[in-house]
Amino acid sequence: MKIYGIVTTILFAFSFCVQGQKLNQLSDKEVKEGYQLLFDGKSLDNWINNADEYFVEDGCIVKKASGFGNLYSKEEFDNFILRFEFQLTPGANNGLGLRHIVMPKEKGYLGMELQILDNEDPQYKDLKPYQYHGGLYNYAPAKRGYLKPVGEWNVQEVIADGATIKIILNGTVILDVNLKKETQGIPAEKIQPGLLRSKGHLAFLGHDSEVRFRNIRIKPIVK
């Protein structure tokens, strides 16, 4: 076993003990609040894998280290609170898609993207501000400095309520934007396709690197 694999196993078990909650299961409080589980730790039954680049291992959804495929939720959502955990590898790059259309791999993606990135890797030192972790891609940067070291698990909550998009990373709000304000004054034909869709699939957007996800649950916001 590689050293990284050993460290991952130790951190996995440690997180399980600290949180006091079984992995990939809803807490009693979440059940009462109306959350639903999107990943049971065993299968991708609730997901559409457009390139077979995502698989299940050790209770996690794992993106292979190569390829640019996407993984979509089978169900579509409009307004919601999404909670999940992710673990980066050195130089990892992925994206969280909101309100997406399912696309073939060769067509890329269509919808809003919130960046998932190892901010500290030297190869990313000259990126544009919105390209770092949590950024609303092409539009708004997120606060930096709140990611845990590579190999540790990060806890993220994303609230999508109409035009308002908020990200809470490890307990700190790193992004709080209004899509209408961010695109105000921009001609419609120049706005990123799919950015303003009101409903669609969740998506993990692969970018040629390994990332792990677990404890994925969602609560629709009913108005």
C-alpha positions as CSV (number, residue, x, y, z in Angstrom):
1,M,0.0,0.0,0.0
2,K,1.3,3.5,-0.8
3,I,2.0,5.9,2.1
4,Y,-0.7,8.2,0.9
5,G,-3.2,5.3,1.1
6,I,-2.2,4.5,4.7
7,V,-2.6,8.2,5.7
8,T,-6.0,8.3,4.0
9,T,-7.2,5.3,5.9
10,I,-6.0,6.8,9.2
11,L,-7.6,10.1,8.6
12,F,-10.8,8.4,7.4
13,A,-11.1,6.5,10.7
14,F,-10.1,9.5,12.8
15,S,-12.9,11.7,11.2
16,F,-15.4,8.9,11.9
17,C,-14.6,9.0,15.6
18,V,-14.5,12.8,15.9
19,Q,-17.8,13.4,14.2
20,G,-19.6,10.8,16.3
21,Q,-21.8,10.1,13.3
22,K,-21.8,7.2,11.0
23,L,-20.4,8.0,7.6
24,N,-22.9,8.4,4.7
25,Q,-25.9,8.4,6.9
26,L,-28.2,11.2,8.0
27,S,-28.2,12.3,11.6
28,D,-31.5,12.3,13.5
29,K,-31.5,16.1,13.3
30,E,-31.0,16.0,9.6
31,V,-33.8,13.5,9.1
32,K,-36.2,15.8,11.1
33,E,-35.0,18.8,9.0
34,G,-35.9,17.0,5.7
35,Y,-32.4,16.2,4.3
36,Q,-32.1,13.3,1.9
37,L,-29.0,11.2,1.3
38,L,-27.4,11.3,-2.2
39,F,-24.7,8.7,-1.5
40,D,-25.0,5.6,0.7
41,G,-21.3,4.8,0.6
42,K,-21.8,1.7,-1.5
43,S,-23.1,2.6,-4.9
44,L,-23.6,5.3,-7.5
45,D,-27.3,4.5,-7.8
46,N,-28.3,8.2,-7.3
47,W,-25.8,9.4,-9.9
48,I,-25.2,9.5,-13.7
49,N,-21.5,8.9,-14.6
50,N,-20.9,10.3,-18.1
51,A,-17.4,8.8,-18.5
52,D,-17.0,6.0,-16.0
53,E,-14.3,8.1,-14.2
54,Y,-16.0,8.0,-10.8
55,F,-16.1,4.9,-8.6
56,V,-16.9,3.9,-5.0
57,E,-14.0,3.0,-2.7
58,D,-13.9,2.8,1.1
59,G,-17.2,4.6,1.5
60,C,-16.2,7.5,-0.8
61,I,-17.0,8.6,-4.4
62,V,-13.6,8.8,-6.0
63,K,-12.7,10.7,-9.2
64,K,-9.9,8.9,-11.1
65,A,-6.6,10.7,-11.4
66,S,-7.1,11.1,-15.1
67,G,-9.9,12.3,-17.4
68,F,-12.4,15.2,-17.5
69,G,-15.6,13.3,-17.0
70,N,-18.6,14.5,-14.9
71,L,-20.8,12.9,-12.3
72,Y,-24.4,14.1,-12.2
73,S,-27.2,13.6,-9.6
74,K,-30.1,11.7,-11.2
75,E,-32.5,14.1,-9.5
76,E,-32.8,17.8,-10.4
77,F,-32.9,20.5,-7.8
78,D,-33.7,24.2,-7.8
79,N,-33.2,25.7,-4.3
80,F,-31.4,23.7,-1.6
81,I,-28.8,23.3,1.1
82,L,-26.1,20.8,0.1
83,R,-23.7,19.4,2.6
84,F,-20.7,17.2,1.7
85,E,-17.1,16.4,2.6
86,F,-14.2,16.3,0.2
87,Q,-10.5,15.3,0.3
88,L,-7.9,16.7,-2.1
89,T,-4.8,15.1,-3.4
90,P,-1.8,17.3,-4.3
91,G,-2.7,19.6,-7.2
92,A,-6.3,18.4,-7.2
93,N,-8.8,20.3,-9.4
94,N,-12.5,19.6,-9.7
95,G,-15.7,21.6,-9.7
96,L,-19.1,21.6,-8.1
97,G,-21.8,22.1,-10.7
98,L,-25.2,23.6,-9.7
99,R,-28.4,23.4,-11.8
100,H,-26.6,21.6,-14.6
101,I,-27.8,19.9,-17.8
102,V,-26.4,16.4,-18.3
103,M,-23.8,16.6,-21.1
104,P,-21.7,14.0,-22.9
105,K,-18.1,14.0,-21.9
106,E,-16.9,15.5,-25.2
107,K,-19.3,18.5,-24.7
108,G,-17.9,19.6,-21.4
109,Y,-20.5,21.0,-19.0
110,L,-23.4,23.4,-19.0
111,G,-24.3,25.2,-15.8
112,M,-22.8,27.1,-12.9
113,E,-19.5,26.0,-11.5
114,L,-18.0,26.5,-8.0
115,Q,-14.3,25.7,-8.0
116,I,-12.8,22.8,-6.0
117,L,-9.0,23.2,-5.9
118,D,-5.8,22.6,-4.0
119,N,-5.1,26.3,-3.7
120,E,-1.6,25.9,-2.3
121,D,-0.1,23.9,-5.2
122,P,2.6,25.9,-6.9
123,Q,1.2,25.3,-10.4
124,Y,-1.8,27.5,-9.5
125,K,0.1,30.5,-8.1
126,D,-0.9,32.7,-11.1
127,L,-4.6,31.9,-11.4
128,K,-7.3,34.5,-11.7
129,P,-9.0,35.2,-8.3
130,Y,-12.2,33.4,-9.2
131,Q,-10.3,30.2,-10.1
132,Y,-9.3,29.3,-6.5
133,H,-11.4,27.1,-4.3
134,G,-15.0,28.2,-3.7
135,G,-14.9,30.8,-6.5
136,L,-17.9,31.2,-8.7
137,Y,-16.1,30.4,-11.9
138,N,-15.6,33.4,-14.3
139,Y,-17.4,35.8,-11.9
140,A,-16.7,36.0,-8.2
141,P,-13.7,34.9,-6.0
142,A,-14.1,33.2,-2.6
143,K,-12.1,34.0,0.5
144,R,-8.9,32.0,0.8
145,G,-7.1,30.4,3.7
146,Y,-9.8,28.1,5.0
147,L,-9.0,24.8,3.3
148,K,-7.5,22.1,5.5
149,P,-4.1,20.6,4.4
150,V,-4.1,18.2,1.5
151,G,-5.1,14.7,2.6
152,E,-7.5,16.0,5.4
153,W,-11.2,16.1,5.0
154,N,-13.0,19.4,4.4
155,V,-16.6,20.0,5.3
156,Q,-18.6,22.2,2.9
157,E,-22.1,23.5,2.8
158,V,-23.6,25.2,-0.3
159,I,-26.8,27.2,-0.1
160,A,-28.5,27.9,-3.4
161,D,-31.6,30.0,-2.9
162,G,-32.8,31.7,-6.0
163,A,-30.0,34.0,-7.2
164,T,-28.2,33.8,-3.9
165,I,-25.3,31.4,-3.7
166,K,-23.4,30.9,-0.4
167,I,-20.5,28.6,0.5
168,I,-19.5,27.7,4.1
169,L,-16.2,25.9,4.2
170,N,-15.1,24.3,7.5
171,G,-17.4,26.7,9.4
172,T,-16.5,29.9,7.6
173,V,-18.5,31.7,4.9
174,I,-16.1,32.0,1.9
175,L,-18.6,33.0,-0.8
176,D,-21.9,34.9,-0.6
177,V,-23.0,36.3,-4.0
178,N,-26.1,37.2,-5.9
179,L,-26.1,36.0,-9.5
180,K,-28.2,38.8,-10.7
181,K,-25.9,41.4,-9.3
182,E,-22.8,39.6,-10.6
183,T,-24.2,39.6,-14.2
184,Q,-25.9,43.0,-14.1
185,G,-25.0,45.0,-17.1
186,I,-23.5,42.0,-19.0
187,P,-25.3,41.3,-22.4
188,A,-27.2,38.1,-22.2
189,E,-25.2,36.5,-25.0
190,K,-22.0,37.0,-23.0
191,I,-23.2,35.4,-19.8
192,Q,-21.9,31.9,-19.3
193,P,-24.4,29.3,-20.7
194,G,-26.4,27.8,-17.9
195,L,-25.3,30.1,-15.2
196,L,-28.7,31.5,-14.5
197,R,-30.7,28.3,-14.8
198,S,-33.3,27.9,-12.1
199,K,-33.2,24.1,-11.8
200,G,-30.9,21.3,-12.8
201,H,-28.6,18.5,-11.7
202,L,-25.8,18.6,-9.2
203,A,-22.4,17.7,-10.8
204,F,-18.9,16.9,-9.8
205,L,-16.8,18.2,-12.7
206,G,-13.6,16.2,-13.3
207,H,-10.3,17.9,-14.2
208,D,-7.6,15.2,-14.6
209,S,-7.0,14.7,-10.9
210,E,-8.1,12.6,-7.9
211,V,-10.6,13.9,-5.4
212,R,-12.8,12.0,-2.9
213,F,-16.3,12.8,-1.7
214,R,-18.5,11.5,1.0
215,N,-21.4,12.4,3.3
216,I,-23.4,14.0,0.5
217,R,-26.8,15.1,1.5
218,I,-29.3,17.7,0.5
219,K,-32.3,19.6,1.8
220,P,-34.7,21.2,-0.7
221,I,-35.7,24.7,0.2
222,V,-39.5,24.8,-0.1
223,K,-41.1,28.2,-0.7
